[in-house]
Amino acid sequence: MKRIVFFIVAAIFSASISAQTLPSIETEDVKEAGMATATAQTTDVENQIKEALMKDENLQEETIDFLSDNEDTSDAMANIIGENEDSLSGIMEAVLGDSTLASAAVEWISNNPEMLKKAMSIVGM
């Protein structure tokens, strides 16, 4: 009798275990989720840097100086500065309106811990 009860309990236990299935997660899904999170965080930091650039004249001046001295962006900056006749906010709006210059400015600030700290403090982070 004990054997029959043991057999029935074992069969029920075995059936309940085999009925449970774990969801399958594809490696690509995990990678995509991680990339989406990283992209969202990067975009958030970029937006905060751009916001700080529009708010603080000191940060604007340092960024404009960097872009003016940078071999890759100096020609474009010379044109923008000439067109905006020393209007700091106009220059910064033109820089942020140009995807190449905006990327260079954001990259420079995000890769420079001192500048990143300054930009984040301006936007309250």
C-alpha positions in Angstrom: 0.0 0.0 0.0 2.8 2.4 0.9 4.4 1.6 -2.5 1.2 2.6 -4.3 0.9 5.8 -2.4 4.5 6.6 -3.0 4.1 5.8 -6.7 1.0 8.1 -6.9 2.8 11.0 -5.1 5.9 10.6 -7.3 3.7 10.6 -10.4 1.8 13.7 -9.3 5.1 15.5 -8.4 6.6 14.5 -11.7 3.6 15.7 -13.6 3.5 19.0 -11.8 7.3 19.6 -12.5 7.1 18.7 -16.2 4.0 20.8 -16.7 5.9 23.9 -15.7 7.8 25.5 -18.5 10.2 28.3 -18.2 9.9 31.1 -20.7 12.7 31.1 -23.2 14.7 34.3 -23.5 16.6 34.9 -26.7 20.1 36.4 -26.4 19.2 39.0 -29.0 16.3 40.2 -26.8 18.6 40.7 -23.8 21.1 42.6 -25.9 18.4 44.8 -27.4 17.0 45.6 -24.0 20.5 46.5 -22.7 21.1 48.7 -25.8 17.8 50.4 -25.5 18.6 51.3 -21.8 22.0 52.5 -22.7 20.7 54.6 -25.6 18.0 56.1 -23.4 20.6 57.1 -20.8 23.0 58.5 -23.4 20.2 60.6 -24.9 19.2 61.8 -21.5 22.8 63.0 -20.7 23.1 64.6 -24.2 19.9 66.5 -23.6 21.1 67.7 -20.2 24.4 68.8 -21.7 22.6 70.7 -24.4 20.3 72.3 -21.8 23.3 73.4 -19.8 24.9 74.8 -22.9 21.9 77.1 -23.4 21.9 78.2 -19.8 25.4 79.1 -18.9 27.6 81.6 -20.6 30.9 80.3 -19.1 30.1 76.8 -20.4 29.2 78.3 -23.7 32.5 80.3 -24.0 34.6 77.2 -23.1 32.8 75.0 -25.6 33.0 77.7 -28.3 36.8 78.0 -27.6 37.2 74.2 -27.8 35.3 74.0 -31.1 37.1 77.0 -32.5 40.5 75.5 -31.7 39.6 72.0 -32.8 41.0 71.2 -36.3 37.8 69.3 -37.3 35.4 72.1 -36.4 37.3 75.4 -36.6 36.2 76.3 -40.2 32.5 75.8 -39.4 32.9 77.7 -36.1 34.6 80.6 -38.0 31.5 80.9 -40.2 29.1 80.7 -37.3 31.0 83.3 -35.3 31.1 85.6 -38.3 27.4 85.2 -38.9 26.4 85.8 -35.3 28.7 88.8 -34.5 29.7 87.8 -31.0 26.2 86.9 -29.9 27.0 84.0 -27.5 23.5 82.7 -27.5 23.2 82.9 -31.3 26.5 81.1 -31.7 25.4 78.3 -29.3 22.0 78.0 -31.0 23.8 77.6 -34.4 26.3 75.0 -32.9 23.4 73.0 -31.4 21.5 73.3 -34.7 24.4 71.7 -36.6 24.5 67.9 -35.8 28.2 67.6 -36.3 29.1 70.6 -34.1 26.5 69.6 -31.5 27.9 66.0 -31.4 31.5 67.4 -31.0 30.4 69.7 -28.2 28.5 67.0 -26.3 31.2 64.5 -26.8 33.9 66.9 -25.5 31.9 67.8 -22.4 30.9 64.2 -21.7 34.5 62.9 -22.0 35.8 65.7 -19.8 34.9 65.0 -16.2 35.4 68.6 -15.0 33.2 70.0 -17.8 30.6 67.2 -17.3 30.4 68.0 -13.6 29.9 71.7 -14.4 27.2 71.0 -17.0 25.3 68.6 -14.7 25.5 71.1 -11.8 23.9 73.7 -14.1 20.9 71.5 -14.8 20.6 70.5 -11.2 22.1 67.0 -11.3 
